[in-house]
Amino acid sequence: MATKKGDMKKVIEKYGPMMKKFGNEVGEAAKKGEESLIMMSKVLKIQMDILGGTLQKEKLFHEIGKDVAAKLLKGSIDLPGMDKYKKRLLEIDAEGRKKKKAISRVKHTNTQKKIKKSKKK
């Protein structure tokens, strides 16, 4: 056992300062990493705040657009350069009405088929 203690003492004497230095360097790197992580966290929070503001602005643009579109279609406002949008809105609305009529026809046809089948029974 004495030799093991002696061997361990020699190892500690030989590698102790190097291990201490390594431990200090790891500690410093961890501290720098922590500081960097804190900085990145603060930057990320600010970026998220900016993104939140951008999303709020986009939502407001959407609301403004819906309001303006409704007023354009009603004819309650006349804005220069908006005729092309009004025309497109009217086309989309007309297409939507056509699609709704097509749905009604399909439902009506299906109902008629069911009625004919039930009469045959």
Secondary structure, DSSP 8 states (H G I E B T S, - for coil): -HHHHHHHHHHHHHHHHHHHHHHHHHHHHHHHHHHHHHHHHHHHHHHHHHHHHHHHHHHHHHHHHHHHHHHHHHTS---TT-HHHHHHHHHHHHHHHHHHHHHHHHHHHHHHHHHHHHHH-
